[in-house]
Amino acid sequence: MRLLAAFAALLAVVAINGHRLTEHEISELQREAAKRWQASGLRNVKHNGVQNITFTNPKASEFYVDGRSLPLVDFDVGPSWAGLLPISNSPNETRQLYFWFFPPGPEGSLDDLIFWTNGGPGCSSLIGLLQENGPFSWSWGQAKPTVNQRSWTNLSSILWVEQPVGTGFSQGIPNAQNEDDVAAQVVGFMQQFLEVFSELKGKKLYLAGESYAGAYVPCEPAVIFFEHTSKTNADIANHIHENPTQLDLSLQGIWIGDPLISWNVVQQQIPAVDFVKKHAYVFSFNQTFMNYLEKQAATCNYTGYVDKYVTYPPTGLLPLPGDSVGSADGCDVWHVIHNASFIINPAFNAYRIWDTYPVLWDVLGLLNSEPQSPIYFDRRDVKEAIHAPVDTEWLACSNIEVFPNQDNSLPSAFIVLPNVIEKNQRTVIAHGLADFVLMSDGTRIALQNMTWNGLQGFQTPITQDSFIVDGVGAYGIMHSERGLTYYEVALSGHMIPEFAPVAAFQMMQYLMGFRDTP
């Protein structure tokens, strides 16, 4: 960070003297700064001393990734370790999860470890590494990768894991029946990981991830993938808390962004029409269609639900409209809205509703309506550089069922999440307000129907406190009670670390105790 600051200062001096640097000169300065940064040994600086991360197990060297060897990345991303490890120590175990581990940057803590996973089920955590919180970023619309100034490696070590079995580069035949199975498999993998990288034992652990519990939903002309990370992280956390001797790590807290923690009808259907009305300037539906939506919402008992039932404190358990945990016949307004949105805006993006043409190019192929070749992590040279199986086709989201018989787990807000909140030091739930995949009002409904630490829901209104981001100002709202801190981020879509990296970084600082106030 000091060298980056010095580099910025150099650019400022050059600009003041009236000389405009060429792209070649800038690139040369960046390369030189990166070389000096690596040579300085600052990557493992902690406080006033230097603590180098070294692994004594000879097997660790098999996973070492040279930060100068990544194809198409024209700077050194620093040392890391990646590859496949089994989910148990059984000699007959064929199921393996793929991981990529980065140590902390110059100002990161050596006492902490963040575990990050995307969801799907079956969506790769390398999406998060490359486009959200990793040390190098290649997000939507970028022509080439860049240094991620808001990498979470500036906080601590991070372990990105592709799970469950059947996701990304992970190997084996999927057989998980529910989130308990997935949690057991992930903990089994972590046991093997800590045997190889034993110097990480005893660290403070933080589980982080985002998104939706559910299945792929085909929607023309695009396919929306839904992630289950919030459910998985809660179950992994619960498994660790309930089996404290299985893993030599000290679980401190979890961070889940735009999560599904209740039924589909609660978090998608009930808030959908009100969301459209609030953002009418984006959806631009004509009055005839709006009248139809409002009639459907009234028929399905969605109209006025939030105003009537989401109170602070709650007056009792919040009812489900209809007689099903899903939408009743004729009440799936979310898909009606989603499909109609493409008529108005063929580039509609449910993850960030204000996106329009052109559809941004995406190196991972998530946004492209036509097949893209090659997808970055499916390049043979990339696979070889990061110790991934070269004969495995990498897809951002798996085309096989990682839950062969569907995920039969209950929503985490019923039992698992309250138990985890009560055992964590801190728990953070965050929601981007430009997200139509899951809407913040649905999350509020779920939270106000959840009981933790002896009370149901938040006792005072969420709207009372602004979320102030250092150097930026008000960035939304936040609320904290009884070990749970909830954020709503005004300028973010579904993936908060990608769309609002400064906000996400500050939330993680709070979760990890690096700042006292939310």
C-alpha positions as CSV (number, residue, x, y, z in Angstrom):
1,M,0.0,0.0,0.0
2,R,2.9,2.4,0.8
3,L,4.4,1.7,-2.7
4,L,1.0,2.2,-4.3
5,A,0.7,5.5,-2.5
6,A,4.2,6.5,-3.6
7,F,3.3,5.6,-7.2
8,A,0.1,7.8,-7.0
9,A,2.2,10.6,-5.6
10,L,4.7,10.2,-8.5
11,L,1.9,10.5,-11.0
12,A,0.7,13.6,-9.3
13,V,4.1,15.2,-9.5
14,V,4.4,14.3,-13.1
15,A,1.0,15.8,-13.8
16,I,1.9,19.0,-12.0
17,N,5.0,19.4,-14.1
18,G,2.9,19.3,-17.2
19,H,4.1,16.0,-18.6
20,R,1.4,13.5,-19.6
21,L,2.5,9.9,-19.2
22,T,2.0,7.5,-22.1
23,E,0.3,4.2,-21.5
24,H,3.7,2.5,-22.0
25,E,5.3,4.7,-19.3
26,I,2.5,4.0,-16.9
27,S,2.7,0.3,-17.5
28,E,6.5,0.3,-16.8
29,L,6.0,2.3,-13.6
30,Q,3.3,-0.2,-12.5
31,R,5.5,-3.2,-13.2
32,E,8.4,-1.6,-11.3
33,A,6.2,-0.8,-8.4
34,A,4.9,-4.3,-8.3
35,K,8.5,-5.7,-8.4
36,R,9.6,-3.5,-5.6
37,W,6.5,-4.3,-3.6
38,Q,7.1,-8.1,-3.9
39,A,10.9,-7.7,-3.3
40,S,10.3,-5.6,-0.2
41,G,8.8,-8.5,1.8
42,L,5.9,-6.3,2.9
43,R,3.3,-8.8,1.8
44,N,3.5,-10.5,5.2
45,V,4.1,-7.4,7.3
46,K,2.0,-7.4,10.5
47,H,2.1,-4.3,12.8
48,N,5.8,-3.4,13.2
49,G,7.4,-6.7,12.3
50,V,7.6,-9.1,9.4
51,Q,6.0,-12.5,9.6
52,N,6.5,-14.6,6.5
53,I,3.8,-17.2,5.7
54,T,5.7,-20.4,5.2
55,F,4.3,-24.0,5.2
56,T,6.5,-26.7,6.6
57,N,4.6,-29.6,5.1
58,P,6.4,-30.5,1.9
59,K,3.1,-31.3,0.2
60,A,2.2,-27.5,0.4
61,S,4.8,-26.8,-2.3
62,E,2.7,-28.9,-4.8
63,F,0.0,-26.3,-4.6
64,Y,2.2,-23.2,-4.9
65,V,1.1,-20.7,-7.6
66,D,3.7,-18.3,-9.0
67,G,2.0,-14.9,-9.0
68,R,3.9,-13.9,-12.2
69,S,2.7,-16.9,-14.2
70,L,-1.1,-16.2,-14.5
71,P,-2.0,-15.9,-18.2
72,L,-3.1,-12.5,-19.4
73,V,-2.3,-10.9,-16.1
74,D,0.6,-8.4,-16.7
75,F,1.5,-7.9,-13.0
76,D,2.6,-10.0,-10.1
77,V,-0.4,-11.0,-8.0
78,G,1.9,-12.4,-5.3
79,P,2.2,-15.9,-3.9
80,S,-0.8,-18.2,-3.5
81,W,-1.6,-21.9,-3.3
82,A,-4.3,-23.7,-5.2
83,G,-5.5,-27.2,-6.2
84,L,-7.7,-30.2,-5.2
85,L,-8.1,-31.8,-1.8
86,P,-10.4,-34.6,-0.7
87,I,-13.3,-34.2,1.6
88,S,-12.1,-36.9,3.9
89,N,-8.9,-38.8,4.7
90,S,-10.4,-42.1,3.5
91,P,-8.1,-43.8,1.0
92,N,-11.1,-44.6,-1.1
93,E,-12.4,-41.0,-1.2
94,T,-12.9,-39.8,-4.8
95,R,-14.7,-36.5,-4.0
96,Q,-12.4,-33.4,-4.0
97,L,-13.0,-29.7,-3.7
98,Y,-10.9,-27.1,-5.5
99,F,-9.5,-24.2,-3.5
100,W,-7.3,-21.1,-4.1
101,F,-5.7,-19.6,-1.0
102,F,-4.0,-16.2,-0.8
103,P,-2.1,-14.9,2.2
104,P,-2.7,-11.4,3.5
105,G,-1.4,-8.3,1.8
106,P,0.9,-5.8,3.5
107,E,-1.6,-4.5,6.0
108,G,-3.6,-7.7,6.4
109,S,-3.8,-9.7,9.6
110,L,-1.9,-13.0,10.0
111,D,-4.2,-14.1,12.8
112,D,-7.4,-14.4,10.7
113,L,-8.8,-16.4,7.8
114,I,-11.7,-15.6,5.6
115,F,-13.5,-18.5,3.9
116,W,-15.4,-17.4,0.8
117,T,-17.8,-19.4,-1.3
118,N,-20.3,-18.5,-4.0
119,G,-23.4,-20.7,-4.4
120,G,-25.7,-21.7,-7.2
121,P,-26.1,-24.4,-6.1
122,G,-23.1,-25.2,-8.3
123,C,-21.7,-21.7,-9.0
124,S,-18.0,-21.3,-8.7
125,S,-16.3,-19.3,-5.9
126,L,-13.7,-18.3,-8.5
127,I,-16.4,-15.8,-9.6
128,G,-15.9,-14.1,-6.2
129,L,-12.1,-14.2,-6.5
130,L,-11.9,-12.7,-9.9
131,Q,-14.9,-10.3,-9.9
132,E,-15.5,-9.4,-6.2
133,N,-12.9,-9.5,-3.5
134,G,-9.7,-11.2,-4.8
135,P,-6.3,-9.5,-5.2
136,F,-6.8,-9.0,-8.9
137,S,-10.0,-8.1,-10.6
138,W,-11.4,-8.8,-14.1
139,S,-15.0,-7.7,-13.8
140,W,-17.7,-6.9,-16.3
141,G,-16.5,-4.7,-19.1
142,Q,-12.9,-4.7,-18.2
143,A,-10.5,-5.3,-21.1
144,K,-7.9,-6.9,-18.9
145,P,-7.3,-7.6,-15.2
146,T,-6.3,-4.9,-12.7
147,V,-5.1,-4.8,-9.1
148,N,-8.1,-4.8,-6.8
149,Q,-7.5,-2.0,-4.4
150,R,-10.3,-3.3,-2.2
151,S,-9.2,-6.9,-2.1
152,W,-10.1,-8.6,1.1
153,T,-6.6,-9.9,1.3
154,N,-5.9,-6.4,2.6
155,L,-7.8,-7.7,5.7
156,S,-6.4,-11.2,6.1
157,S,-5.8,-14.5,4.3
158,I,-8.6,-15.7,2.2
159,L,-9.6,-19.2,1.1
160,W,-11.9,-19.5,-1.9
161,V,-13.5,-22.9,-2.2
162,E,-15.6,-24.4,-5.1
163,Q,-18.4,-26.4,-3.4
164,P,-20.4,-28.6,-3.3
165,V,-19.0,-31.5,-5.2
166,G,-19.8,-30.9,-8.9
167,T,-19.0,-27.2,-8.9
168,G,-16.2,-25.7,-11.0
169,F,-13.1,-27.8,-10.9
170,S,-14.2,-29.9,-8.0
171,Q,-14.3,-33.7,-8.6
172,G,-16.5,-36.6,-7.8
173,I,-20.2,-37.6,-8.1
174,P,-22.5,-35.3,-6.3
175,N,-24.5,-37.0,-3.5
176,A,-25.5,-34.3,-1.1
177,Q,-29.1,-34.4,0.0
178,N,-29.2,-31.2,2.0
179,E,-27.2,-28.4,3.5
180,D,-26.1,-30.7,6.5
181,D,-24.4,-32.9,4.0
182,V,-22.7,-30.0,2.3
183,A,-21.5,-28.6,5.6
184,A,-20.0,-32.0,6.6
185,Q,-18.2,-32.2,3.3
186,V,-16.8,-28.7,3.6
187,V,-15.6,-29.3,7.1
188,G,-14.1,-32.6,6.0
189,F,-12.3,-30.7,3.2
190,M,-11.1,-28.1,5.7
191,Q,-9.6,-30.8,7.9
192,Q,-7.5,-32.0,5.0
193,F,-6.6,-28.4,4.1
194,L,-5.3,-27.7,7.6
195,E,-3.2,-30.9,7.6
196,V,-1.3,-29.6,4.5
197,F,-1.3,-25.9,5.6
198,S,-1.0,-26.6,9.4
199,E,0.4,-23.1,10.2
200,L,-3.2,-21.9,9.7
201,K,-4.5,-23.9,12.6
202,G,-5.9,-21.9,15.5
203,K,-6.7,-18.8,13.3
204,K,-9.9,-16.8,13.8
205,L,-12.3,-17.9,11.0
206,Y,-14.9,-15.9,9.2
207,L,-17.3,-17.4,6.7
208,A,-18.4,-15.1,3.9
209,G,-20.5,-15.4,0.8
210,E,-23.6,-14.2,-0.9
211,S,-26.9,-15.0,-2.5
212,Y,-29.7,-17.4,-3.2
213,A,-30.7,-20.8,-2.0
214,G,-32.5,-22.6,-4.8
215,A,-32.1,-23.8,-8.3
216,Y,-31.4,-22.6,-11.8
217,V,-34.3,-20.7,-13.2
218,P,-34.5,-20.6,-17.0
219,C,-35.8,-17.3,-18.2
220,E,-35.7,-16.1,-21.8
221,P,-33.7,-14.5,-23.2
222,A,-31.3,-15.1,-20.3
223,V,-30.6,-17.7,-17.7
224,I,-30.6,-16.4,-14.1
225,F,-28.5,-18.5,-11.8
226,F,-29.4,-18.4,-8.1
227,E,-26.9,-19.0,-5.4
228,H,-27.3,-20.8,-2.1
229,T,-24.4,-19.5,-0.2
230,S,-26.3,-17.9,2.6
231,K,-27.8,-21.2,3.4
232,T,-24.6,-23.1,3.1
233,N,-22.6,-20.6,5.2
234,A,-25.1,-20.7,8.0
235,D,-25.1,-24.5,8.0
236,I,-21.3,-24.7,7.8
237,A,-21.1,-22.2,10.7
238,N,-23.7,-24.2,12.7
239,H,-21.9,-27.4,12.0
240,I,-18.6,-25.9,13.3
241,H,-20.3,-24.4,16.4
242,E,-22.0,-27.7,17.2
243,N,-18.9,-29.8,16.6
244,P,-16.1,-27.5,18.0
245,T,-13.5,-30.3,18.1
246,Q,-13.7,-31.1,14.4
247,L,-11.9,-28.1,13.1
248,D,-8.9,-26.4,14.6
249,L,-10.1,-22.9,13.8
250,S,-12.0,-20.3,16.0
251,L,-15.2,-19.3,14.2
252,Q,-15.9,-15.7,15.0
253,G,-18.7,-14.6,12.6
254,I,-20.3,-14.8,9.2
255,W,-21.0,-12.2,6.4
256,I,-23.8,-13.0,3.9
257,G,-24.9,-10.7,1.1
258,D,-28.3,-10.6,-0.5
259,P,-29.2,-13.9,1.1
260,L,-32.2,-16.2,0.8
261,I,-33.0,-17.1,4.5
262,S,-36.8,-17.8,4.1
263,W,-39.3,-19.2,1.6
264,N,-39.4,-18.1,-2.0
265,V,-42.8,-16.5,-1.6
266,V,-41.5,-14.3,1.2
267,Q,-38.3,-13.0,-0.4
268,Q,-39.3,-12.9,-4.1
269,Q,-43.0,-12.8,-4.6
270,I,-44.4,-10.6,-1.8
271,P,-42.1,-7.6,-2.5
272,A,-41.9,-7.9,-6.3
273,V,-44.8,-5.6,-7.4
274,D,-43.9,-2.9,-4.8
275,F,-40.3,-3.0,-6.0
276,V,-41.5,-2.3,-9.5
277,K,-43.6,0.6,-8.4
278,K,-40.7,2.0,-6.4
279,H,-38.4,1.8,-9.5
280,A,-41.1,2.6,-12.1
281,Y,-38.6,4.8,-14.0
282,V,-36.4,1.7,-14.6
283,F,-39.0,-0.8,-15.5
284,S,-41.2,1.6,-17.6
285,F,-44.2,-0.6,-17.8
286,N,-47.4,0.8,-19.3
287,Q,-50.4,1.5,-17.1
288,T,-52.3,-1.5,-18.4
289,F,-49.6,-3.9,-17.4
290,M,-49.2,-2.1,-14.0
291,N,-53.0,-2.5,-13.4
292,Y,-52.6,-6.2,-14.1
293,L,-49.7,-6.6,-11.7
294,E,-51.6,-4.7,-8.9
295,K,-54.6,-6.9,-9.4
296,Q,-52.5,-10.0,-9.1
297,A,-50.8,-8.7,-6.0
298,A,-54.1,-8.0,-4.4
299,T,-55.6,-11.4,-5.3
300,C,-52.5,-13.1,-3.9
301,N,-52.5,-11.1,-0.6
302,Y,-49.2,-9.4,-1.4
303,T,-50.6,-5.8,-1.4
304,G,-49.8,-3.9,1.7
305,Y,-48.1,-6.9,3.3
306,V,-44.9,-5.0,4.4
307,D,-46.9,-2.0,5.9
308,K,-49.2,-4.3,7.8
309,Y,-46.9,-7.0,9.1
310,V,-43.3,-5.6,9.1
311,T,-43.4,-3.7,12.4
312,Y,-40.8,-2.8,15.0
313,P,-41.1,-4.7,17.2
314,P,-43.2,-7.5,15.5
315,T,-46.6,-8.1,17.0
316,G,-46.3,-11.9,16.4
317,L,-45.4,-14.4,13.7
318,L,-45.8,-13.1,10.2
319,P,-48.2,-15.1,8.1
320,L,-47.6,-16.7,4.7
321,P,-50.0,-15.5,2.0
322,G,-51.8,-18.4,0.5
323,D,-51.4,-22.0,1.5
324,S,-47.9,-22.8,0.2
325,V,-44.3,-21.9,0.8
326,G,-44.1,-21.2,-2.9
327,S,-46.4,-19.0,-5.0
328,A,-50.0,-20.2,-5.4
329,D,-51.4,-20.7,-8.9
330,G,-51.4,-17.3,-10.7
331,C,-49.3,-15.7,-8.1
332,D,-45.8,-16.0,-9.5
333,V,-45.6,-12.3,-10.2
334,W,-41.8,-12.3,-10.0
335,H,-41.3,-14.3,-13.3
336,V,-44.1,-12.3,-15.0
337,I,-42.2,-9.1,-14.2
338,H,-38.8,-10.5,-15.1
339,N,-39.9,-11.8,-18.5
340,A,-41.8,-8.6,-19.3
341,S,-38.7,-6.5,-18.4
342,F,-36.8,-7.8,-21.5
343,I,-39.5,-6.5,-23.8
344,I,-38.8,-2.9,-22.5
345,N,-35.0,-3.5,-22.0
346,P,-33.5,-6.5,-23.8
347,A,-30.4,-6.0,-21.7
348,F,-32.3,-6.2,-18.4
349,N,-30.1,-7.5,-15.6
350,A,-32.0,-8.7,-12.5
351,Y,-28.8,-8.5,-10.5
352,R,-28.5,-4.7,-11.1
353,I,-31.7,-3.3,-12.5
354,W,-30.4,-0.1,-14.1
355,D,-28.1,-1.9,-16.6
356,T,-28.8,-1.2,-20.2
357,Y,-27.1,-1.7,-23.6
358,P,-24.4,-2.5,-24.3
359,V,-24.3,-5.8,-22.4
360,L,-20.9,-5.7,-20.9
361,W,-18.3,-8.3,-22.0
362,D,-17.6,-10.8,-19.3
363,V,-14.4,-12.9,-19.2
364,L,-16.3,-15.6,-17.3
365,G,-19.2,-15.7,-19.8
366,L,-21.9,-15.0,-17.2
367,L,-23.5,-12.0,-19.1
368,N,-23.1,-13.3,-22.6
369,S,-26.2,-14.6,-24.5
370,E,-23.9,-16.3,-27.0
371,P,-21.3,-18.9,-26.0
372,Q,-17.9,-17.3,-25.2
373,S,-14.6,-19.0,-25.9
374,P,-12.4,-19.2,-24.2
375,I,-13.8,-18.6,-20.7
376,Y,-10.8,-17.5,-18.6
377,F,-10.8,-20.4,-16.2
378,D,-11.4,-22.9,-19.0
379,R,-8.1,-22.0,-20.7
380,R,-5.6,-24.8,-20.6
381,D,-2.7,-22.5,-19.7
382,V,-4.8,-21.0,-16.8
383,K,-5.6,-24.5,-15.5
384,E,-2.0,-25.5,-15.6
385,A,-0.9,-22.3,-13.8
386,I,-3.4,-22.9,-10.9
387,H,-3.1,-26.7,-10.6
388,A,-6.6,-27.3,-11.9
389,P,-7.6,-30.5,-13.7
390,V,-7.0,-29.7,-17.4
391,D,-9.6,-32.3,-18.6
392,T,-12.4,-30.7,-16.6
393,E,-14.6,-28.1,-18.4
394,W,-14.9,-25.1,-16.1
395,L,-18.3,-23.4,-16.1
396,A,-19.2,-20.4,-13.9
397,C,-22.3,-22.4,-12.9
398,S,-22.4,-26.2,-13.1
399,N,-24.6,-27.8,-15.7
400,I,-25.2,-30.8,-13.5
401,E,-27.4,-31.1,-10.4
402,V,-25.1,-30.8,-7.4
403,F,-28.2,-31.8,-5.3
404,P,-29.3,-34.9,-7.2
405,N,-32.6,-35.0,-5.3
406,Q,-32.9,-31.3,-4.7
407,D,-32.0,-29.5,-1.5
408,N,-34.5,-30.5,1.1
409,S,-33.2,-28.2,3.9
410,L,-35.5,-25.8,5.7
411,P,-34.7,-22.0,5.3
412,S,-31.9,-21.0,7.6
413,A,-33.9,-18.4,9.5
414,F,-36.0,-21.1,11.2
415,I,-33.3,-22.6,13.4
416,V,-29.8,-22.6,12.0
417,L,-29.2,-18.8,11.5
418,P,-30.6,-17.8,14.9
419,N,-28.3,-20.4,16.5
420,V,-25.3,-19.2,14.6
421,I,-26.0,-15.5,15.5
422,E,-26.2,-16.4,19.2
423,K,-22.8,-18.2,19.0
424,N,-21.0,-15.8,16.8
425,Q,-19.1,-12.8,18.0
426,R,-20.7,-10.8,15.2
427,T,-23.0,-11.6,12.2
428,V,-23.5,-9.3,9.2
429,I,-26.3,-9.5,6.7
430,A,-26.1,-7.1,3.8
431,H,-28.4,-6.3,0.9
432,G,-28.0,-4.3,-2.3
433,L,-31.0,-2.1,-3.1
434,A,-30.7,-2.5,-6.9
435,D,-31.2,-6.2,-6.7
436,F,-34.3,-7.7,-8.2
437,V,-33.2,-11.4,-7.8
438,L,-33.9,-10.9,-4.1
439,M,-35.3,-7.7,-2.7
440,S,-34.5,-6.0,0.6
441,D,-38.1,-5.9,1.7
442,G,-38.2,-9.7,1.5
443,T,-35.1,-9.8,3.7
444,R,-36.8,-7.5,6.2
445,I,-39.8,-9.8,6.3
446,A,-37.6,-12.8,7.0
447,L,-35.7,-10.9,9.7
448,Q,-38.8,-9.7,11.5
449,N,-40.1,-13.2,11.5
450,M,-36.9,-14.6,13.0
451,T,-36.2,-15.0,16.7
452,W,-32.7,-14.8,18.0
453,N,-31.2,-14.1,21.4
454,G,-34.6,-14.2,23.1
455,L,-36.6,-11.7,20.9
456,Q,-38.3,-11.8,17.6
457,G,-37.0,-9.4,14.9
458,F,-35.4,-6.0,15.4
459,Q,-37.1,-4.0,18.1
460,T,-36.5,-0.6,16.7
461,P,-36.9,0.6,13.1
462,I,-34.1,-0.2,10.6
463,T,-34.4,3.2,9.0
464,Q,-33.0,5.1,12.0
465,D,-29.3,4.7,11.2
466,S,-27.3,5.8,8.1
467,F,-24.5,3.6,6.8
468,I,-21.6,6.0,6.6
469,V,-18.6,4.8,4.5
470,D,-15.3,6.5,5.3
471,G,-14.3,9.0,2.6
472,V,-17.7,8.6,0.8
473,G,-20.5,9.5,3.2
474,A,-24.0,8.0,3.5
475,Y,-24.2,4.8,1.5
476,G,-27.5,3.4,2.7
477,I,-28.7,2.4,6.1
478,M,-27.7,-0.1,8.8
479,H,-29.1,-1.4,12.0
480,S,-27.6,-3.5,14.8
481,E,-29.2,-5.5,17.6
482,R,-28.4,-8.5,19.7
483,G,-25.4,-9.6,17.7
484,L,-26.9,-9.1,14.2
485,T,-25.9,-6.1,12.0
486,Y,-28.0,-5.5,8.9
487,Y,-26.9,-3.2,6.0
488,E,-28.8,-1.9,3.0
489,V,-26.5,-0.5,0.3
490,A,-28.0,2.1,-1.9
491,L,-25.7,2.0,-4.8
492,S,-25.3,-1.8,-5.1
493,G,-26.9,-4.7,-7.0
494,H,-26.8,-8.3,-6.0
495,M,-23.0,-8.8,-5.6
496,I,-22.0,-6.1,-3.1
497,P,-18.2,-6.7,-3.2
498,E,-18.4,-6.2,-7.0
499,F,-20.8,-3.3,-7.2
500,A,-19.9,-1.5,-3.9
501,P,-16.4,-2.7,-3.0
502,V,-15.7,0.1,-0.5
503,A,-18.9,-0.6,1.4
504,A,-18.3,-4.3,1.4
505,F,-14.7,-3.8,2.7
506,Q,-15.9,-1.7,5.6
507,M,-18.5,-4.2,6.5
508,M,-15.9,-6.9,6.7
509,Q,-13.7,-4.6,8.8
510,Y,-16.5,-4.4,11.3
511,L,-17.2,-8.1,11.3
512,M,-13.6,-8.9,12.0
513,G,-13.4,-6.3,14.8
514,F,-11.0,-4.0,13.0
515,R,-13.5,-1.2,13.6
516,D,-15.8,-0.7,16.6
517,T,-18.8,0.7,14.9
518,P,-20.8,-0.5,11.9
